[in-house]
Amino acid sequence: MQRALDATVWPLLNGGCHLATDTTAAIERAGFTDLDLRRVDWPQTRPPFPSAPHILGTATRPHTPADLAARPTAHPAARAETDRQGQP
């Protein structure tokens, strides 16, 4: 049923959502780490509603070289103290 809905009206009616997407795998492929995920079915209906499976949890965003370059290595006051002492 999910595949039939995915191939027809579901994405059009629900903002591009695809029912057959493996959300956990997509999160892992995106490079997120420290995953703490759990699957829940909401709303709980009989028969199950096609969009009932959800993923709830947290993950850590991967660092990019731009993120690391933009992050200061030390507080400005600590850098000034190091400069006065002549240490790198």
N, C-alpha and C positions, 0 to 999 in steps of 0.2 A: 504494500500500500504506500509506503514512504517513497519508493522509487517512482511510482506512478504520479504521485503528487509533486515530487521534485521535478519531473520532466514536463509538467503541465502548468498548473496555476499557482502552486504554493509560493515559489519565489516572487511572482508578480504581486501577490496579495500580501506578502510578509517581508517586504524590504530586502529581497535578495537572499533570504534565509533558505538554506538547503537542509532538509531533514536528515539526509544520509551522511552528512559531514562527521568525520571522527574528530571531535573537538579536542580531545586529549592529545591525539597525535599531532594536530595542527599547532597546539601550544608547544609541544616538544620540538617540532620542526622549526619553529620560530626562534628557538634558542633559549627559551626561558629555563631557569634553573630553580632549585629548591621548591619543587612542585608539592603542594599539599592539596590534593583534589579529591572530591568525592562526588559520586553520581547520585542524583535524586530524581525521582519522578514527580513532576508537578505540572498540572494538577493531577491528583490521583483520581482517575475515572475508570469506569468499566463500560465498554471496552476502552483500552488505553488510547488516549488522544495522540496523534502522530508527533506532536511537539512536546510531549510530556518529559522525555529525558533531558535533564539539565546537568551541567557541571558547575559545582561551587568550589571555591577554594582560593588559594593564593599562589603566586609564582614570582620569582625575581626576574626583573628585566635584564636582558643581556647587555653588557657594557660594550660600547663601540669605541673605536679609537678617538672619535670626536668627544665622547663623554669623558674619557680619561684625560684628554688634553685640556678640557675646559675646567677640570676640577683642580682647585689650588692644592698644592702639596703641603702647605702649612699655613697657619694663621699669620697675617701680615706682621704682627708684633713679634712672633717667633722668628720670622725671616729677618727682621731688622736686627734682632739680638744676634743671630748667627752672622749677619754681615759685619757687625761691630767686632765680633770675636775673630773675624778673618777666616772662618771655616766655611766650606761649601755647604 
